[in-house]
Amino acid sequence: MFQYIPYRETLFSPYIGLYHSYGIAALLFTDLDWELQAYVSDISPDGSFVLALAQRCTRGQLSPIHLLDVVLDAL
């Protein structure tokens, strides 16, 4: 079973300095532990947008190999 979770990052850009953004991590439950399968960093500064996207990916049990494509399509 895949679980997609949003995570908050503090990043730096030479143009705007420090800023906060959200990414998504794809986790797979195996042998009583969660294993990181994929992640996409710096998707959006809008946490509610990233949370909703992560929830849709979990509900649909998206394969982690498609995560980047789904993120790009959602933007």
Secondary structure, 3 states (H helix, E strand, C coil): CEEEEEEEEEEEECCCEEEEEEEEEEEEEECCEEEEEEEEEEEECCHHHHHHHHHHHHHCCCCHHHHHHHHHHHC
